[in-house]
Amino acid sequence: MIGPMIETMHKLEFTSEPENIAIIERLIDEIREETTFQEECYGDVLIAMTEAVNNAIVHGNKLDPDKKVVVEYEIQPSDLYFKIVDSGAGFDYENVPDPTSPENLEKPNGRGVFLMRQLADACEFDDDGRIVELTFKGVFQTT
């Protein structure tokens, strides 16, 4: 199998329903099957992306099926880039509580942004938190 070709940005759009997280899981599996995807990167990409999409659906769009989540992605020679956009009010991504703090360890949620920042090589927020961009470097074997 050869390395991925540089492609233009691809775009997916879906309603803000939790079951649509499966669309992202399928997308990542398809990219993995059709490219020289490095197996050791799979878990990081899958977890970070499902967290990002879940946040857009649940926290951004408040599970409103009339609001869409847009996911754009680009397969680069060795890297994988995603942009996730919701229609919500945004949030203060600079002041997200640290889930590793003792007072937060027992809380059942609040780990999404932390996980995205830990698992992606780059995690950028824009438009008051309505846009998150995740870059995973060295995902594809290039030789």
C-alpha positions in Angstrom: 0.0 0.0 0.0 1.4 3.4 -0.9 1.2 6.5 1.4 -1.8 8.8 1.2 -2.0 11.3 -1.6 -2.4 15.0 -0.6 -6.1 15.6 -0.8 -8.4 18.5 -0.6 -10.5 19.1 2.5 -13.4 16.7 2.8 -16.6 17.6 4.6 -19.2 15.7 6.6 -22.3 17.2 8.1 -24.8 15.6 10.5 -27.4 16.3 13.1 -26.7 16.8 16.8 -27.7 13.3 18.0 -25.4 11.1 20.1 -25.7 8.1 17.8 -24.0 10.2 15.0 -20.7 9.7 16.8 -20.7 6.4 15.0 -20.2 8.4 11.7 -16.8 9.6 13.0 -15.9 6.1 14.2 -16.7 4.8 10.7 -14.7 7.6 9.0 -11.6 6.9 11.0 -11.9 3.2 10.3 -12.2 3.9 6.6 -9.2 6.2 6.6 -7.3 3.5 8.5 -8.2 0.8 5.9 -7.5 2.9 2.8 -4.1 4.4 3.8 -0.8 3.5 5.5 -2.3 4.5 8.9 0.1 3.6 11.8 -1.7 1.3 14.1 -0.2 2.9 17.2 -1.9 6.2 16.3 -5.4 4.7 15.9 -6.5 4.9 19.6 -5.4 8.5 20.0 -7.2 9.7 16.8 -10.3 7.7 17.6 -10.6 8.9 21.2 -9.8 12.6 20.5 -12.2 12.7 17.6 -15.1 11.0 19.4 -14.6 13.4 22.3 -14.5 16.4 20.0 -17.7 15.4 18.2 -19.4 14.4 21.4 -18.6 17.9 22.8 -20.0 19.5 19.7 -23.2 17.5 19.9 -23.9 17.6 23.6 -22.3 20.8 24.9 -22.1 22.9 21.8 -25.5 22.2 20.1 -27.2 20.9 23.3 -28.5 17.8 21.5 -30.7 20.0 19.3 -31.3 17.8 16.1 -32.0 21.0 14.2 -28.4 22.1 14.7 -25.6 20.5 12.6 -22.1 19.4 13.4 -19.6 19.9 10.5 -16.4 17.9 10.4 -13.8 18.7 7.8 -10.7 16.6 7.4 -7.6 16.5 5.2 -5.2 13.6 4.7 -1.7 15.0 4.4 1.4 13.1 3.4 2.2 12.0 7.0 -0.4 14.0 9.1 -4.2 13.9 9.6 -6.1 17.2 10.2 -9.6 17.6 11.5 -11.8 20.7 12.0 -15.0 20.2 14.0 -17.6 23.0 14.0 -20.8 23.4 16.1 -23.6 26.0 16.2 -23.6 26.5 19.9 -22.8 29.5 22.1 -19.2 28.6 22.5 -17.3 28.2 25.8 -14.2 29.5 27.6 -11.7 26.9 26.4 -8.9 28.7 28.3 -10.5 28.0 31.7 -11.7 24.4 31.5 -11.4 22.7 34.9 -8.5 20.3 35.2 -9.9 16.8 35.4 -6.7 15.6 37.1 -7.3 18.0 40.1 -8.3 16.1 43.2 -11.7 17.8 43.4 -12.5 16.7 39.8 -11.2 13.1 39.8 -14.6 11.6 40.8 -16.7 13.6 38.3 -18.1 11.6 35.5 -17.5 14.2 32.8 -15.2 17.1 32.0 -12.3 15.2 30.4 -13.0 15.8 26.7 -10.9 18.9 26.2 -8.1 17.5 28.4 -8.1 14.3 26.3 -8.1 16.2 23.0 -5.1 18.3 24.1 -3.2 15.2 25.4 -3.9 12.9 22.4 -3.6 15.3 19.4 -0.3 16.9 18.4 -2.1 20.2 18.0 -5.4 21.2 19.5 -6.6 24.7 18.6 -9.9 26.4 19.4 -11.5 29.3 17.4 -14.7 31.2 17.2 -15.2 31.2 21.0 -14.8 27.5 21.1 -17.3 26.6 18.4 -14.4 25.4 16.2 -11.8 22.9 17.3 -8.9 21.9 15.0 -7.0 18.7 15.8 -3.8 17.7 14.0 -2.2 14.3 14.4 1.4 14.1 13.1 3.1 11.1 11.8 -0.2 9.1 11.4 0.8 7.8 8.0 3.8 5.8 7.0 5.6 7.8 4.3 8.3 5.4 3.2 
